[in-house]
Amino acid sequence: MATVENKRGVRKQREGIVVSDAANKTIVVKVERKKRHSLYGKVMRIAKRYHAHDEQNQAKLGDYVRITETRPFSKRKRWRLTEIVRTSP
């Protein structure tokens, strides 16, 4: 019987900049990625905003953070703060 690789426990991670920290225990992280247009080939910057859970309210506006996929905390929060990679100057 062939071995089956277990994908449970492997969670997605994203890195981005905190664009809002106004809510209690919640931050909004803007994650940018580059995507090539399928027809014209131009490289475009695509941005997406994720609501993430920040238990200690430690991330501040402008910080570069890493977030991890997790169970739903609320209607929009499906990510949690893993670490602050770089603080804002």
C-alpha positions as CSV (number, residue, x, y, z in Angstrom):
1,M,0.0,0.0,0.0
2,A,1.4,3.4,-1.0
3,T,2.0,6.0,1.7
4,V,-0.3,8.9,1.8
5,E,1.1,12.3,2.8
6,N,-0.9,13.8,5.6
7,K,-1.7,17.5,4.7
8,R,-3.5,18.2,8.0
9,G,-1.5,20.5,10.1
10,V,0.1,22.4,7.2
11,R,-1.4,25.9,7.4
12,K,-1.0,28.8,4.9
13,Q,1.1,31.7,6.0
14,R,1.2,35.2,4.5
15,E,3.3,38.3,5.2
16,G,2.1,41.9,4.9
17,I,1.7,45.3,6.3
18,V,-0.8,46.3,9.0
19,V,-3.1,48.9,7.6
20,S,-5.5,49.1,10.5
21,D,-5.3,48.3,14.2
22,A,-8.4,50.3,15.4
23,A,-10.5,47.3,16.5
24,N,-9.8,45.4,19.7
25,K,-7.8,42.2,19.2
26,T,-8.0,42.6,15.4
27,I,-5.6,43.8,12.8
28,V,-6.1,44.3,9.0
29,V,-3.1,43.1,7.0
30,K,-2.5,44.1,3.4
31,V,-0.7,41.3,1.5
32,E,0.7,42.1,-2.0
33,R,1.7,39.6,-4.6
34,K,2.7,39.8,-8.2
35,K,0.8,38.1,-11.0
36,R,1.4,38.0,-14.7
37,H,-1.6,38.9,-16.9
38,S,-2.6,35.8,-18.9
39,L,-3.0,37.5,-22.3
40,Y,-0.7,40.5,-22.2
41,G,2.1,39.2,-20.0
42,K,2.3,42.4,-17.9
43,V,3.3,41.9,-14.3
44,M,0.5,43.3,-12.0
45,R,0.6,43.9,-8.3
46,I,-2.5,42.3,-6.6
47,A,-3.3,43.4,-3.0
48,K,-5.7,41.6,-0.6
49,R,-6.7,42.5,2.9
50,Y,-7.0,39.9,5.7
51,H,-8.5,40.4,9.1
52,A,-6.3,38.7,11.7
53,H,-6.6,38.0,15.4
54,D,-4.1,39.8,17.6
55,E,-4.6,38.6,21.2
56,Q,-2.3,41.0,23.0
57,N,-2.9,44.0,20.6
58,Q,0.8,44.1,20.0
59,A,0.9,44.9,16.2
60,K,0.8,48.6,15.3
61,L,0.0,50.5,12.2
62,G,2.8,50.0,9.6
63,D,4.3,46.9,11.1
64,Y,5.4,44.1,8.7
65,V,3.8,40.9,10.2
66,R,3.3,37.2,9.5
67,I,-0.2,35.7,9.8
68,T,-1.3,32.1,9.8
69,E,-4.5,30.4,8.7
70,T,-6.6,29.2,11.7
71,R,-10.1,28.3,12.8
72,P,-12.8,31.1,12.4
73,F,-12.8,33.6,15.2
74,S,-15.6,35.6,13.8
75,K,-17.4,36.4,10.5
76,R,-14.3,37.7,8.8
77,K,-11.4,36.6,11.0
78,R,-9.8,33.3,9.8
79,W,-6.2,34.3,10.4
80,R,-4.1,35.0,13.5
81,L,-0.9,36.9,14.1
82,T,2.1,34.7,14.3
83,E,4.9,37.2,14.6
84,I,6.0,40.7,14.0
85,V,8.8,40.5,11.4
86,R,9.6,44.3,11.4
87,T,8.2,47.2,13.4
88,S,7.4,50.5,11.7
89,P,9.9,53.3,12.1
